[in-house]
Amino acid sequence: MTDWPLDQVFDFNGHQVRGDDVSLGVQNQLLAQLLEHWRLDCPDVVAHDFGGATALRAHLLNGKDYRSLTTTLGSHTAERTFH
């Protein structure tokens, strides 16, 4: 294994497919499942726009913990480190 961080990218699943449910109520569940699949227990997460709400919902509703969560919206950035 390397000492370098591993970068993974998650985007709205099915966002370009008509008829798929891409609501926030679904995205947090998909993100939680993806983190489990990737075996990421406490990742650093950077989330943009609705991704911030998705990551926060995965934390609050699905019990996913992050070492840090950085959210962005346009040119604004907020960071929260979880302990």
Secondary structure, DSSP 4 states (H G I P E B T S, - for coil): --SSPPP-----TTTTSTT----HHHHHHHHHHHHHHTT-SS-EEEEETHHHHHHHHHHHHH----SEEEEEETTEEEEEE--
